[in-house]
Amino acid sequence: MRLVPVPALPEIRFYTAHPGSGLRRLVDPEDDIDANDDAPEPQPPYWAYAWAGGAVLARYILDNPMTVAGRRVMDLGAGSGIVGIAAAKAGASEVTAAEIDHNGVAAIGLNAEVNGVEITIVHLDITMGPPPAVDLVLAGDVFYGHEVALRVIPFLDRCLAAGIDVLVGDPRRHDLPLSRLRLLAEYQVPDFGEAKGATLKPSGVFRFEAETAPALAGAIKPSP
């Protein structure tokens, strides 16, 4: 992997994929990279790239360090750890990264070390359990699918009920619960899987807020 600045975040470097990295074997262990040189390059694992939601959250934190300064912070679904790294650089008292993929856990450790910060890693799915012992949850790109959204929203509600603030970063994917969000800022950043040179789209940083009666109609419901 190559150590490069994160797009839109020159303050942070991370290890990312390139055509010769061989990371596609982590997606398809049976793949033979020499079998067909003309075959399209499979997408490397999600944690090998910066996603738009994580990038906007990290950018917002670095631009507004008082958001995290002196606070215990959790990076939910941390991926490559970019959001947690930004929080640590901005003065968070403690940073925890929750990530279920064991290779992602390794990537977070490498990226934290090269950026000179300390991050505690929780290698499990915390969304089915009680809220963590933190002051702020940073949730970048956690609404990438319907079933995931159905699991994440109740967890974030439990966090709010416990007095934990929640910030969400997302490029307005289909399952983003907009009725529960208040826009704080927008940034132009690339997203995971976008072709090099593609037009950048605005991605938002939102505050996740408690459900109110008018929001009930817009809540995500299970598919029939």
Secondary structure, DSSP 8 states (H G I E B T S, - for coil): -EEEEETTEEEEEEEE--TTS-THHHH-TT--TTT-TTS------GGGS--HHHHHHHHHHHH-GGGTTTSEEEEET-TTSHHHHHHHHTT-SEEEEE---HHHHHHHHHHHHHTT---EEE-S-GGGS---S-SEEEEES--SSHHHHHHHHHHHHHHHHTT-EEEEEES--TT--GGGEEEEEEEEE--TT--TT---EEEEEEEE----GGGGGGS-----
